Amino acid sequence: MRCGTVLLAGLHNSGLPISYLQLLGGANYGTYNQGVFNTGNYDIGFFNSCNDLVGIGLTGDHKIGIGPFYINE
């Protein structure tokens, strides 16, 4: 993914094969379940542009949006 390329969360998963994903409202990244959106290692509310979060966002393994549960490291 090139820097500056804005991905609309909810249309894109983390890039993992679909067999690694489970539907839980919207998407699942690894053991981190998020109810709405997930992209790469960034769980975001609206947009992710390379390593820069646009709109509402958190980095790393943090959750945002409607995530029912996750494993806290």
ChimeraX commands (.cxc) that place a marker at each C-alpha (Angstrom):
marker #1 position 0.00,0.00,0.00 radius 0.5
marker #1 position 1.46,3.32,-1.04 radius 0.5
marker #1 position 1.58,6.24,1.35 radius 0.5
marker #1 position -1.26,8.60,0.71 radius 0.5
marker #1 position -3.55,5.84,-0.50 radius 0.5
marker #1 position -6.72,6.18,1.52 radius 0.5
marker #1 position -8.57,2.97,2.24 radius 0.5
marker #1 position -12.20,2.99,3.20 radius 0.5
marker #1 position -12.41,0.81,6.26 radius 0.5
marker #1 position -14.99,-1.89,6.00 radius 0.5
marker #1 position -14.15,-2.50,2.35 radius 0.5
marker #1 position -10.68,-3.76,3.18 radius 0.5
marker #1 position -9.50,-6.38,5.62 radius 0.5
marker #1 position -6.03,-6.80,7.07 radius 0.5
marker #1 position -4.79,-8.62,3.98 radius 0.5
marker #1 position -4.92,-11.98,5.71 radius 0.5
marker #1 position -6.54,-14.84,3.79 radius 0.5
marker #1 position -10.28,-14.95,4.30 radius 0.5
marker #1 position -9.90,-18.21,6.20 radius 0.5
marker #1 position -8.24,-16.23,8.99 radius 0.5
marker #1 position -11.14,-13.82,9.21 radius 0.5
marker #1 position -14.45,-14.21,10.98 radius 0.5
marker #1 position -17.47,-12.02,10.50 radius 0.5
marker #1 position -18.24,-10.18,13.69 radius 0.5
marker #1 position -20.33,-7.19,12.75 radius 0.5
marker #1 position -17.76,-6.29,10.11 radius 0.5
marker #1 position -14.30,-7.78,10.37 radius 0.5
marker #1 position -11.81,-9.64,12.52 radius 0.5
marker #1 position -8.05,-9.17,12.55 radius 0.5
marker #1 position -6.29,-12.09,14.22 radius 0.5
marker #1 position -7.69,-12.49,17.71 radius 0.5
marker #1 position -8.73,-8.85,17.74 radius 0.5
marker #1 position -12.44,-8.70,17.05 radius 0.5
marker #1 position -13.83,-5.40,15.88 radius 0.5
marker #1 position -17.49,-4.83,15.27 radius 0.5
marker #1 position -17.15,-2.34,12.45 radius 0.5
marker #1 position -13.83,-1.79,10.74 radius 0.5
marker #1 position -10.32,-3.18,10.54 radius 0.5
marker #1 position -7.42,-2.44,8.20 radius 0.5
marker #1 position -3.91,-3.81,8.55 radius 0.5
marker #1 position -2.53,-3.37,12.03 radius 0.5
marker #1 position -4.64,-0.26,12.46 radius 0.5
marker #1 position -8.12,-0.55,13.90 radius 0.5
marker #1 position -9.86,2.57,12.68 radius 0.5
marker #1 position -13.23,4.25,12.60 radius 0.5
marker #1 position -13.12,5.73,9.12 radius 0.5
marker #1 position -9.90,5.96,7.12 radius 0.5
marker #1 position -6.30,4.77,7.08 radius 0.5
marker #1 position -3.66,6.34,4.85 radius 0.5
marker #1 position -0.37,4.42,5.00 radius 0.5
marker #1 position 0.84,4.92,8.57 radius 0.5
marker #1 position -1.18,8.09,8.97 radius 0.5
marker #1 position -4.64,7.75,10.41 radius 0.5
marker #1 position -7.28,10.02,8.98 radius 0.5
marker #1 position -10.58,10.79,10.67 radius 0.5
marker #1 position -10.97,8.75,13.83 radius 0.5
marker #1 position -8.15,6.33,14.46 radius 0.5
marker #1 position -5.89,4.49,16.84 radius 0.5
marker #1 position -2.68,2.67,16.06 radius 0.5
marker #1 position -1.33,-0.77,16.74 radius 0.5
marker #1 position -3.61,-3.29,18.37 radius 0.5
marker #1 position -6.04,-0.82,19.85 radius 0.5
marker #1 position -9.74,-0.95,19.14 radius 0.5
marker #1 position -12.14,1.69,17.89 radius 0.5
marker #1 position -15.71,1.64,16.72 radius 0.5
marker #1 position -17.95,-1.13,18.01 radius 0.5
marker #1 position -15.68,-3.95,19.12 radius 0.5
marker #1 position -17.34,-6.47,21.42 radius 0.5
marker #1 position -14.13,-7.95,22.78 radius 0.5
marker #1 position -10.42,-8.34,22.21 radius 0.5
marker #1 position -7.33,-9.84,23.79 radius 0.5
marker #1 position -5.43,-7.17,25.67 radius 0.5
marker #1 position -1.66,-7.51,25.48 radius 0.5
marker link #1:1,2 radius 0.2
marker link #1:2,3 radius 0.2
marker link #1:3,4 radius 0.2
marker link #1:4,5 radius 0.2
marker link #1:5,6 radius 0.2
marker link #1:6,7 radius 0.2
marker link #1:7,8 radius 0.2
marker link #1:8,9 radius 0.2
marker link #1:9,10 radius 0.2
marker link #1:10,11 radius 0.2
marker link #1:11,12 radius 0.2
marker link #1:12,13 radius 0.2
marker link #1:13,14 radius 0.2
marker link #1:14,15 radius 0.2
marker link #1:15,16 radius 0.2
marker link #1:16,17 radius 0.2
marker link #1:17,18 radius 0.2
marker link #1:18,19 radius 0.2
marker link #1:19,20 radius 0.2
marker link #1:20,21 radius 0.2
marker link #1:21,22 radius 0.2
marker link #1:22,23 radius 0.2
marker link #1:23,24 radius 0.2
marker link #1:24,25 radius 0.2
marker link #1:25,26 radius 0.2
marker link #1:26,27 radius 0.2
marker link #1:27,28 radius 0.2
marker link #1:28,29 radius 0.2
marker link #1:29,30 radius 0.2
marker link #1:30,31 radius 0.2
marker link #1:31,32 radius 0.2
marker link #1:32,33 radius 0.2
marker link #1:33,34 radius 0.2
marker link #1:34,35 radius 0.2
marker link #1:35,36 radius 0.2
marker link #1:36,37 radius 0.2
marker link #1:37,38 radius 0.2
marker link #1:38,39 radius 0.2
marker link #1:39,40 radius 0.2
marker link #1:40,41 radius 0.2
marker link #1:41,42 radius 0.2
marker link #1:42,43 radius 0.2
marker link #1:43,44 radius 0.2
marker link #1:44,45 radius 0.2
marker link #1:45,46 radius 0.2
marker link #1:46,47 radius 0.2
marker link #1:47,48 radius 0.2
marker link #1:48,49 radius 0.2
marker link #1:49,50 radius 0.2
marker link #1:50,51 radius 0.2
marker link #1:51,52 radius 0.2
marker link #1:52,53 radius 0.2
marker link #1:53,54 radius 0.2
marker link #1:54,55 radius 0.2
marker link #1:55,56 radius 0.2
marker link #1:56,57 radius 0.2
marker link #1:57,58 radius 0.2
marker link #1:58,59 radius 0.2
marker link #1:59,60 radius 0.2
marker link #1:60,61 radius 0.2
marker link #1:61,62 radius 0.2
marker link #1:62,63 radius 0.2
marker link #1:63,64 radius 0.2
marker link #1:64,65 radius 0.2
marker link #1:65,66 radius 0.2
marker link #1:66,67 radius 0.2
marker link #1:67,68 radius 0.2
marker link #1:68,69 radius 0.2
marker link #1:69,70 radius 0.2
marker link #1:70,71 radius 0.2
marker link #1:71,72 radius 0.2
marker link #1:72,73 radius 0.2
view
